[in-house]
C-alpha cells in the first residue's frame, strides 16, 4: 500500500474525488505543514497555524499507478492559484504535496512537470517534506458521502468529481 499526502483546496474535494477509483483503499482528511500541534478545523481556517487541509490517499499501485493518482491530483484542482482554490482563500487551501521519501519527492516533481503540459507556466504547488499528519475531525471524513445534498458539495465538490471521473474513467469503481 502506498500513501500520498496532498492538498489542493478544500479536503472534501480530494476525499470524494479519489474514493471513486479502483485501487484507492482509503482517504483520510486532516492537516499538515504547519507549526501548531494537534490543530483543529477552526484554528486551521483562521490561517494562523500554517497547516494546509490535506488528504492522505492510500492506494494499491498494482491497481492504480502512482503517476495516475498524481495526474488526478493535478486535474481536480488548479495548481496555479496561490493560497486558494476558487472562493476558498487562505494558506490552508494551498496546492501542496508532502513527501515521505526521496522517491516520492521525485514522483511529485515529475507529476508537477507533467501538469505544466495541462496548465502551462505558473504552477505554484509546494513540494515539501512530510511533517506530522493531524487527522481531521470525524465530521469531515467522507463528508460528501454523508452530505451529498449540501450546497458546497453540489456547487464545488461535485464538479471536481465529474472532471476527474471524465479524465480517468478506466479506473472508476
Secondary structure, DSSP 8 states (H G I E B T S, - for coil): -EEEEEEES-HHHHHHHHTTBTTEEEEEEEEESSSSTT--HHHHHTT-S--EEEEEEEE-TTTS-HHHHHHHHHHHS-TTSTTEETTEESGGG-EEEEESSHHHHHHHHHHHHHHHHHH-S----EEEE----EE--GGGTTHHHH-TTSHHIIIIIHHHHHHHHHHTGGGB-
